[in-house]
């Protein structure tokens, strides 16, 4: 599975940004797709996940502000992360990951910076 992210950039506190991730290849095997984030100097951790049945889950730090959704076709799966009421602590490199039974495939990452 190939994973490509887009979106991100610079936003002011309280602003919004959208991230998009498209998986291609053997997308029928994908069990879940998640958005991870890695703040400067810190470890990468899961922020939001959506499963193949549509079930979603969020880390407490983003609940109520981030929304994850997906759209699937025969050949691709696209996951959107809508981020609202952004805070400086949301600044991080955001990575998309596709989880399949025997592998996890990662995108290259996209920078999100929240600053006034």
N, C-alpha and C positions, 0 to 999 in steps of 0.2 A: 504494500500500500504506500502510495506517495502522498505526502501531506504538505500543503502549501498554505501559508498564512498571508493575510493582507489586512491593512488597516493600521490602527495605532497612530502615534504621533504625539503632539503636544496639546494639552488641554489645561484650562484654568480650574482651580478648585471650584466644585459645584457644577462643572461642565459635564459633557457627555462625549463618548467615543464608541465606535463599533469596531469589533474585530471579526474577521471572517476566515474560515478555515475550510479548505476543500480537500477531501481525500479521494483518490482515484486508484483504480486497480481492482483488487479483489475485495471490494467494499461489502460484498454480501457476508463476509466473515467478521466484520467489525461488530463487537459487542457493545462498545461504548466509546465516546469521544470526550476528551476533557481539555479544559484550558488550565494550564499550570502557569505560575508566575514566579520569577526569581528576582527579588529586590537586590539592589547593589550590595555586594558583600555577604549575601545570605543564600541559604539553600533554596532550591526549587520546591514549590508545594502546590498541591491541587487547589484551585479556586472554585471551579464549577465543572460538573460532569453531566452528560446526558447519555442515557442508555438506549439501546436499540428499540426498546418498547416505549420510549418517550419519557421514562422516569428521569427526573432531574434532582440534583443535590448541589448544595453550595456550602462553602466554608462560612462560618459565622461572620467573618470580617466583610463579606460582600453580600450577605443576604439582604434582600430588599432593595439593593442598588444594581445588582447585575442580573441579567436574564440570559439564559442559554437556550437556544432552539436549534432545530435541525430540519433539513430538507433533503430528501433522498431521491435518487433516480437509479436506473439500472447500473450506471457506470460510475456515479459519483455520490458522495455524501458531503453536504455543506453544513457547517455548524457556525452559527452566529452568536457572538457574545456582545450583548448590548450593555454598556456601562454608563450609569447615570450617577449624579451627585458624587463625582470623583473627588478623591482626597489625595493630598500629597503622598500619603503612605501607599497609594495604589501604584506609584511609580515602580516599574519593573520591566523586565523582558518577559513577554507573554509567549508561551509555547503551546501549540496544539498537539495533542497525542491521540492516535487511533489505537484502540486496544482490540486485538484479535486473539484467538485461543493460543497461538504459539508465538506471537510477537507483539511488540509495541513499536509503532512508527511515529517519529517526531518530525515536526516542522522545524524550520530554521530559526524561528523566534522573531518577534516584532517588538520594538521598543514603545512603551507608553510612559510618557512623562507628564506629571501633574504639577504645575507650578504657576505662580502668578508672576 
